Amino acid sequence: MLKNVVTILFIIVSVLITIIILMQQGKDAGLGSISGQVSDTYWARNKGRSKEGILGRLTAVLVVLFFLFAAILNIGSF
């Protein structure tokens, strides 16, 4: 019973990770990085509160859950 619940959660987390990663934009540095300029714009300072920042944190949380569920399922397979 518990193994079935963890398996379903594992599948849901896997699908969510795929969707969240596909929603993220590429990490293009832009033309400012060619000359070594540091980007100190409003966007760079507030990136954590932006859509990309939220998606990045959500990805990290889901990846931790993914590995946790994978470890639980592996331990339960003995």
N, C-alpha and C positions, 0 to 999 in steps of 0.2 A: 504494500500500500504506500509506504513512505517513498520507496524507490520510484513508483509511478509518478508521485507528486514532484519529486526532484527532477525526474526526466522531463516532465512537462515544463517545469520552470526553466530547465536548461535549454529546451527548444525555443521557448519564448525569448529568453535572453539572447540566444544566438541570432534570432530573426531581428530583434531590436538593435543589436550591434551592427548588423549588416545595413539596416535602414539608416541608422545614425551616421555611419561612416560614409554612406553614399550621399547624405545630405550635406556633408562638410565640403568646403571649398578647398582648392589646392593651396599649398603654402608658397605661392609665388612671392618672391622678395621684392619684385618691382625694379624699376630703373635706378632707384636710390641706392640699392646695394652694390651697384657696379662701381660707383666712386667711393664707397665706404661711408656714406652718410648715415647717421643715426636718425631713425624716424621717431621724432618726438611730437607726434600729432595727437589730436584729441582721440582719434581712433586707436592709436597704439597705446595710449594711457588707459583707456577704458575698455580694452578688449575682453577682460574677464566678465563684464556685464553685457557683452554683446551676444548675438546669436551664436557666433563661432565659439566664444568662450564657454557658453552654456553647453553647447554640443561637445566641446572637448572634455569638460568635467563629467558630463553624462557618459561619454565613451569610457572614461577611466573607471567610473563606478561599475558600468556594465561588464567591463573586462575582468574586474576583480570578482564580480559575481559569477562570471563564466568559469573562471579558474576554480573558484570555490565549489561550484556545482560539479565540475568535472572531477575534482579530487574526491568529493563525497560519493559520486557514482563509481569511481574507480575503487575506492575502499570497500564499498558495498558489493563489489563483484566477486569477492573471494569466496 
